[in-house]
Amino acid sequence: MSTVRRSLLLTLLVVILGSVIFLATWDHPPEVRQIELVVPDEQLPR
């Protein structure tokens, strides 16, 4: 394998592994939105 091909493969591997590690450890905050739901009296237990 040529030196150029080996360097490209190593660079690609480092980028992929870095991306996987970043996504696995990233603390992404969940979406926060208020939901109001009207429940009719007929659906409530008696």
C-alpha distance matrix in Angstrom:
0.0 3.8 6.6 8.4 6.5 6.5 10.0 11.2 10.5 12.3 15.0 15.6 15.9 18.3 20.3 20.8 21.8 24.1 25.7 26.4 27.9 29.9 31.4 32.2 34.1 35.7 39.5 40.3 44.1 45.6 47.6 51.3 53.9 57.5 58.5 62.1 63.1 66.7 67.6 70.9 73.6 73.4 70.0 71.0 72.2 75.9
3.8 0.0 3.8 5.5 5.3 6.2 8.6 10.1 10.7 12.3 14.3 15.5 16.5 18.4 20.1 21.2 22.5 24.2 25.9 27.1 28.5 30.2 31.8 33.0 34.6 35.9 39.7 40.5 44.3 46.0 47.9 51.5 54.1 57.8 58.9 62.6 63.8 67.5 68.6 71.8 74.6 74.6 71.2 72.2 73.6 77.3
6.6 3.8 0.0 3.8 5.5 5.1 6.1 8.6 9.9 10.4 12.1 14.2 15.2 16.4 18.3 19.9 21.0 22.2 24.2 25.7 26.7 28.2 30.2 31.4 32.7 34.0 37.8 38.7 42.5 44.4 46.4 49.9 52.7 56.3 57.7 61.5 62.9 66.5 67.7 71.1 73.9 74.1 70.6 71.5 72.9 76.6
8.4 5.5 3.8 0.0 3.8 5.4 5.1 6.2 8.6 9.9 10.5 12.2 14.2 15.3 16.5 18.3 19.9 20.9 22.5 24.4 25.7 26.8 28.6 30.2 31.6 32.5 36.3 36.9 40.6 42.5 44.2 47.7 50.4 54.0 55.4 59.1 60.6 64.2 65.6 68.9 71.8 72.0 68.6 69.6 71.2 74.9
6.5 5.3 5.5 3.8 0.0 3.8 5.4 5.1 6.1 8.6 9.9 10.5 12.2 14.2 15.4 16.5 18.2 19.8 21.1 22.6 24.2 25.6 27.1 28.5 30.3 31.3 35.1 35.7 39.4 41.0 42.8 46.4 49.0 52.6 53.8 57.4 58.7 62.3 63.5 66.8 69.6 69.7 66.3 67.3 68.8 72.5
6.5 6.2 5.1 5.4 3.8 0.0 3.8 5.5 5.1 6.1 8.6 9.9 10.5 12.3 14.3 15.4 16.4 18.1 19.9 21.1 22.4 24.1 25.8 26.9 28.5 29.9 33.7 34.6 38.4 40.2 42.2 45.8 48.6 52.1 53.4 57.1 58.4 62.1 63.1 66.5 69.2 69.3 65.9 66.7 68.0 71.7
10.0 8.6 6.1 5.1 5.4 3.8 0.0 3.8 5.5 5.1 6.1 8.6 9.8 10.5 12.3 14.2 15.3 16.3 18.3 20.0 21.0 22.2 24.3 25.7 26.9 28.0 31.8 32.7 36.4 38.4 40.4 43.9 46.7 50.4 51.9 55.6 57.1 60.8 62.1 65.5 68.2 68.6 65.1 65.9 67.4 71.0
11.2 10.1 8.6 6.2 5.1 5.5 3.8 0.0 3.8 5.4 5.1 6.1 8.5 9.9 10.5 12.2 14.2 15.2 16.5 18.4 19.9 20.9 22.5 24.3 25.8 26.6 30.4 30.9 34.6 36.4 38.1 41.7 44.3 48.0 49.3 53.0 54.4 58.1 59.4 62.8 65.6 65.9 62.5 63.4 65.0 68.7
10.5 10.7 9.9 8.6 6.1 5.1 5.5 3.8 0.0 3.8 5.5 5.1 6.1 8.6 9.9 10.6 12.2 14.1 15.3 16.5 18.2 19.8 21.2 22.5 24.3 25.5 29.3 30.0 33.8 35.4 37.4 41.0 43.7 47.2 48.4 52.1 53.3 57.0 58.1 61.4 64.2 64.3 60.8 61.7 63.1 66.8
12.3 12.3 10.4 9.9 8.6 6.1 5.1 5.4 3.8 0.0 3.8 5.5 5.1 6.2 8.6 9.9 10.5 12.0 14.2 15.4 16.3 18.0 20.0 21.0 22.4 23.8 27.6 28.7 32.5 34.4 36.7 40.2 43.1 46.6 48.0 51.8 53.1 56.9 58.0 61.4 64.0 64.3 60.8 61.5 62.8 66.5
15.0 14.3 12.1 10.5 9.9 8.6 6.1 5.1 5.5 3.8 0.0 3.8 5.4 5.1 6.2 8.7 10.0 10.5 12.3 14.3 15.3 16.3 18.3 19.9 21.1 22.0 25.8 26.6 30.4 32.4 34.4 37.9 40.7 44.4 45.9 49.6 51.2 54.9 56.2 59.7 62.4 62.9 59.5 60.1 61.7 65.3
15.6 15.5 14.2 12.2 10.5 9.9 8.6 6.1 5.1 5.5 3.8 0.0 3.8 5.5 5.1 6.2 8.6 9.8 10.6 12.4 14.2 15.2 16.6 18.3 20.1 20.9 24.7 25.1 28.9 30.5 32.4 36.0 38.7 42.3 43.6 47.3 48.7 52.4 53.6 57.0 59.8 60.1 56.6 57.5 59.0 62.7
15.9 16.5 15.2 14.2 12.2 10.5 9.8 8.5 6.1 5.1 5.4 3.8 0.0 3.8 5.5 5.2 6.1 8.4 9.9 10.6 12.2 14.0 15.5 16.5 18.3 19.7 23.5 24.4 28.3 29.9 32.2 35.7 38.6 42.1 43.3 47.1 48.3 52.0 53.0 56.5 59.1 59.3 55.8 56.5 57.8 61.5
18.3 18.4 16.4 15.3 14.2 12.3 10.5 9.9 8.6 6.2 5.1 5.5 3.8 0.0 3.8 5.5 5.2 5.9 8.5 9.9 10.4 11.9 14.2 15.2 16.4 17.7 21.5 22.7 26.5 28.6 31.0 34.4 37.4 41.0 42.5 46.3 47.8 51.5 52.7 56.2 58.8 59.3 55.8 56.3 57.6 61.3
20.3 20.1 18.3 16.5 15.4 14.3 12.3 10.5 9.9 8.6 6.2 5.1 5.5 3.8 0.0 3.8 5.6 5.1 6.1 8.6 9.9 10.4 12.2 14.2 15.5 16.0 19.8 20.5 24.2 26.2 28.2 31.7 34.6 38.2 39.8 43.5 45.1 48.8 50.2 53.7 56.4 56.9 53.5 54.1 55.7 59.3
20.8 21.2 19.9 18.3 16.5 15.4 14.2 12.2 10.6 9.9 8.7 6.2 5.2 5.5 3.8 0.0 3.8 5.4 5.1 6.2 8.7 9.9 10.7 12.3 14.4 15.3 19.0 19.6 23.4 24.9 27.1 30.6 33.4 37.0 38.2 41.9 43.2 46.9 48.0 51.5 54.1 54.5 51.0 51.7 53.2 56.8
21.8 22.5 21.0 19.9 18.2 16.4 15.3 14.2 12.2 10.5 10.0 8.6 6.1 5.2 5.6 3.8 0.0 3.8 5.4 5.1 6.1 8.5 10.0 10.5 12.3 14.0 17.7 19.0 22.8 24.6 27.2 30.6 33.7 37.1 38.4 42.1 43.5 47.2 48.2 51.7 54.2 54.6 51.0 51.5 52.7 56.3
24.1 24.2 22.2 20.9 19.8 18.1 16.3 15.2 14.1 12.0 10.5 9.8 8.4 5.9 5.1 5.4 3.8 0.0 3.8 5.5 5.2 6.0 8.6 9.9 10.7 11.8 15.6 16.9 20.7 22.9 25.4 28.7 31.9 35.4 37.1 40.8 42.5 46.2 47.4 51.0 53.5 54.2 50.7 51.0 52.5 56.0
25.7 25.9 24.2 22.5 21.1 19.9 18.3 16.5 15.3 14.2 12.3 10.6 9.9 8.5 6.1 5.1 5.4 3.8 0.0 3.8 5.5 5.1 6.1 8.5 10.1 10.4 14.1 14.7 18.5 20.3 22.5 26.0 29.0 32.5 34.0 37.8 39.4 43.1 44.4 47.9 50.5 51.1 47.7 48.2 49.8 53.4
26.4 27.1 25.7 24.4 22.6 21.1 20.0 18.4 16.5 15.4 14.3 12.4 10.6 9.9 8.6 6.2 5.1 5.5 3.8 0.0 3.8 5.4 5.3 6.1 8.7 10.0 13.5 14.5 18.2 19.7 22.3 25.8 28.8 32.1 33.4 37.1 38.4 42.1 43.1 46.6 49.1 49.5 46.0 46.4 47.7 51.3
27.9 28.5 26.7 25.7 24.2 22.4 21.0 19.9 18.2 16.3 15.3 14.2 12.2 10.4 9.9 8.7 6.1 5.2 5.5 3.8 0.0 3.8 5.5 5.1 6.2 8.4 12.0 13.8 17.5 19.5 22.5 25.7 29.0 32.3 33.8 37.5 39.0 42.7 43.7 47.4 49.6 50.3 46.7 46.9 48.1 51.6
29.9 30.2 28.2 26.8 25.6 24.1 22.2 20.9 19.8 18.0 16.3 15.2 14.0 11.9 10.4 9.9 8.5 6.0 5.1 5.4 3.8 0.0 3.8 5.5 5.4 5.8 9.6 11.0 14.8 17.1 19.9 23.0 26.3 29.7 31.5 35.3 37.1 40.8 42.1 45.7 48.2 49.0 45.6 45.7 47.2 50.7
31.4 31.8 30.2 28.6 27.1 25.8 24.3 22.5 21.2 20.0 18.3 16.6 15.5 14.2 12.2 10.7 10.0 8.6 6.1 5.3 5.5 3.8 0.0 3.8 5.6 5.3 8.6 9.2 13.0 14.6 17.3 20.7 23.8 27.2 28.7 32.4 34.0 37.7 38.9 42.5 44.9 45.7 42.2 42.5 44.0 47.5
32.2 33.0 31.4 30.2 28.5 26.9 25.7 24.3 22.5 21.0 19.9 18.3 16.5 15.2 14.2 12.3 10.5 9.9 8.5 6.1 5.1 5.5 3.8 0.0 3.8 5.9 8.6 10.2 13.7 15.3 18.4 21.5 24.8 27.9 29.3 32.9 34.3 38.0 38.8 42.5 44.7 45.3 41.8 41.8 43.0 46.5
34.1 34.6 32.7 31.6 30.3 28.5 26.9 25.8 24.3 22.4 21.1 20.1 18.3 16.4 15.5 14.4 12.3 10.7 10.1 8.7 6.2 5.4 5.6 3.8 0.0 3.8 6.3 9.1 12.4 14.7 18.1 20.8 24.3 27.4 29.2 32.8 34.5 38.2 39.3 43.0 45.1 46.0 42.5 42.3 43.5 46.9
35.7 35.9 34.0 32.5 31.3 29.9 28.0 26.6 25.5 23.8 22.0 20.9 19.7 17.7 16.0 15.3 14.0 11.8 10.4 10.0 8.4 5.8 5.3 5.9 3.8 0.0 3.8 5.8 9.3 12.0 15.0 17.8 21.3 24.6 26.6 30.3 32.2 36.0 37.3 41.0 43.3 44.4 41.0 40.9 42.4 45.8
39.5 39.7 37.8 36.3 35.1 33.7 31.8 30.4 29.3 27.6 25.8 24.7 23.5 21.5 19.8 19.0 17.7 15.6 14.1 13.5 12.0 9.6 8.6 8.6 6.3 3.8 0.0 3.8 6.3 9.3 12.6 14.9 18.6 21.6 23.8 27.4 29.5 33.2 34.5 38.3 40.4 41.7 38.4 38.1 39.6 42.9
40.3 40.5 38.7 36.9 35.7 34.6 32.7 30.9 30.0 28.7 26.6 25.1 24.4 22.7 20.5 19.6 19.0 16.9 14.7 14.5 13.8 11.0 9.2 10.2 9.1 5.8 3.8 0.0 3.8 6.4 9.3 12.1 15.6 18.9 21.0 24.7 26.8 30.6 32.1 35.9 38.2 39.5 36.3 36.2 38.0 41.4
44.1 44.3 42.5 40.6 39.4 38.4 36.4 34.6 33.8 32.5 30.4 28.9 28.3 26.5 24.2 23.4 22.8 20.7 18.5 18.2 17.5 14.8 13.0 13.7 12.4 9.3 6.3 3.8 0.0 3.8 6.6 8.7 12.3 15.5 17.9 21.5 23.8 27.6 29.2 33.0 35.3 36.9 33.7 33.5 35.4 38.7
45.6 46.0 44.4 42.5 41.0 40.2 38.4 36.4 35.4 34.4 32.4 30.5 29.9 28.6 26.2 24.9 24.6 22.9 20.3 19.7 19.5 17.1 14.6 15.3 14.7 12.0 9.3 6.4 3.8 0.0 3.8 6.3 9.7 12.8 14.6 18.3 20.4 24.2 25.7 29.5 31.9 33.3 30.2 30.1 32.1 35.5
47.6 47.9 46.4 44.2 42.8 42.2 40.4 38.1 37.4 36.7 34.4 32.4 32.2 31.0 28.2 27.1 27.2 25.4 22.5 22.3 22.5 19.9 17.3 18.4 18.1 15.0 12.6 9.3 6.6 3.8 0.0 3.8 6.5 10.0 12.0 15.7 18.1 21.8 23.8 27.5 30.1 31.7 28.7 28.9 31.3 34.6
51.3 51.5 49.9 47.7 46.4 45.8 43.9 41.7 41.0 40.2 37.9 36.0 35.7 34.4 31.7 30.6 30.6 28.7 26.0 25.8 25.7 23.0 20.7 21.5 20.8 17.8 14.9 12.1 8.7 6.3 3.8 0.0 3.8 6.9 9.6 13.1 15.9 19.5 21.7 25.4 27.9 29.7 27.0 26.9 29.4 32.5
53.9 54.1 52.7 50.4 49.0 48.6 46.7 44.3 43.7 43.1 40.7 38.7 38.6 37.4 34.6 33.4 33.7 31.9 29.0 28.8 29.0 26.3 23.8 24.8 24.3 21.3 18.6 15.6 12.3 9.7 6.5 3.8 0.0 3.8 6.5 9.9 12.9 16.4 19.0 22.5 25.2 27.2 24.7 24.8 27.7 30.7
57.5 57.8 56.3 54.0 52.6 52.1 50.4 48.0 47.2 46.6 44.4 42.3 42.1 41.0 38.2 37.0 37.1 35.4 32.5 32.1 32.3 29.7 27.2 27.9 27.4 24.6 21.6 18.9 15.5 12.8 10.0 6.9 3.8 0.0 3.8 6.6 9.9 13.3 15.9 19.4 22.0 24.2 22.0 21.9 24.8 27.6
58.5 58.9 57.7 55.4 53.8 53.4 51.9 49.3 48.4 48.0 45.9 43.6 43.3 42.5 39.8 38.2 38.4 37.1 34.0 33.4 33.8 31.5 28.7 29.3 29.2 26.6 23.8 21.0 17.9 14.6 12.0 9.6 6.5 3.8 0.0 3.8 6.4 10.0 12.5 16.1 18.8 20.8 18.5 18.8 21.9 24.8
62.1 62.6 61.5 59.1 57.4 57.1 55.6 53.0 52.1 51.8 49.6 47.3 47.1 46.3 43.5 41.9 42.1 40.8 37.8 37.1 37.5 35.3 32.4 32.9 32.8 30.3 27.4 24.7 21.5 18.3 15.7 13.1 9.9 6.6 3.8 0.0 3.8 6.7 9.7 13.0 15.7 18.0 16.2 16.4 19.7 22.4
63.1 63.8 62.9 60.6 58.7 58.4 57.1 54.4 53.3 53.1 51.2 48.7 48.3 47.8 45.1 43.2 43.5 42.5 39.4 38.4 39.0 37.1 34.0 34.3 34.5 32.2 29.5 26.8 23.8 20.4 18.1 15.9 12.9 9.9 6.4 3.8 0.0 3.8 6.3 9.7 12.6 14.5 12.6 13.3 16.8 19.5
66.7 67.5 66.5 64.2 62.3 62.1 60.8 58.1 57.0 56.9 54.9 52.4 52.0 51.5 48.8 46.9 47.2 46.2 43.1 42.1 42.7 40.8 37.7 38.0 38.2 36.0 33.2 30.6 27.6 24.2 21.8 19.5 16.4 13.3 10.0 6.7 3.8 0.0 3.8 6.4 9.4 11.6 10.6 11.3 15.0 17.4
67.6 68.6 67.7 65.6 63.5 63.1 62.1 59.4 58.1 58.0 56.2 53.6 53.0 52.7 50.2 48.0 48.2 47.4 44.4 43.1 43.7 42.1 38.9 38.8 39.3 37.3 34.5 32.1 29.2 25.7 23.8 21.7 19.0 15.9 12.5 9.7 6.3 3.8 0.0 3.8 6.5 8.3 6.8 7.6 11.4 13.9
70.9 71.8 71.1 68.9 66.8 66.5 65.5 62.8 61.4 61.4 59.7 57.0 56.5 56.2 53.7 51.5 51.7 51.0 47.9 46.6 47.4 45.7 42.5 42.5 43.0 41.0 38.3 35.9 33.0 29.5 27.5 25.4 22.5 19.4 16.1 13.0 9.7 6.4 3.8 0.0 3.8 5.4 5.7 7.2 10.9 12.7
73.6 74.6 73.9 71.8 69.6 69.2 68.2 65.6 64.2 64.0 62.4 59.8 59.1 58.8 56.4 54.1 54.2 53.5 50.5 49.1 49.6 48.2 44.9 44.7 45.1 43.3 40.4 38.2 35.3 31.9 30.1 27.9 25.2 22.0 18.8 15.7 12.6 9.4 6.5 3.8 0.0 3.8 5.4 5.4 8.6 9.4
73.4 74.6 74.1 72.0 69.7 69.3 68.6 65.9 64.3 64.3 62.9 60.1 59.3 59.3 56.9 54.5 54.6 54.2 51.1 49.5 50.3 49.0 45.7 45.3 46.0 44.4 41.7 39.5 36.9 33.3 31.7 29.7 27.2 24.2 20.8 18.0 14.5 11.6 8.3 5.4 3.8 0.0 3.8 5.6 8.0 9.1
70.0 71.2 70.6 68.6 66.3 65.9 65.1 62.5 60.8 60.8 59.5 56.6 55.8 55.8 53.5 51.0 51.0 50.7 47.7 46.0 46.7 45.6 42.2 41.8 42.5 41.0 38.4 36.3 33.7 30.2 28.7 27.0 24.7 22.0 18.5 16.2 12.6 10.6 6.8 5.7 5.4 3.8 0.0 3.8 6.6 9.2
71.0 72.2 71.5 69.6 67.3 66.7 65.9 63.4 61.7 61.5 60.1 57.5 56.5 56.3 54.1 51.7 51.5 51.0 48.2 46.4 46.9 45.7 42.5 41.8 42.3 40.9 38.1 36.2 33.5 30.1 28.9 26.9 24.8 21.9 18.8 16.4 13.3 11.3 7.6 7.2 5.4 5.6 3.8 0.0 3.8 6.5
72.2 73.6 72.9 71.2 68.8 68.0 67.4 65.0 63.1 62.8 61.7 59.0 57.8 57.6 55.7 53.2 52.7 52.5 49.8 47.7 48.1 47.2 44.0 43.0 43.5 42.4 39.6 38.0 35.4 32.1 31.3 29.4 27.7 24.8 21.9 19.7 16.8 15.0 11.4 10.9 8.6 8.0 6.6 3.8 0.0 3.8
75.9 77.3 76.6 74.9 72.5 71.7 71.0 68.7 66.8 66.5 65.3 62.7 61.5 61.3 59.3 56.8 56.3 56.0 53.4 51.3 51.6 50.7 47.5 46.5 46.9 45.8 42.9 41.4 38.7 35.5 34.6 32.5 30.7 27.6 24.8 22.4 19.5 17.4 13.9 12.7 9.4 9.1 9.2 6.5 3.8 0.0
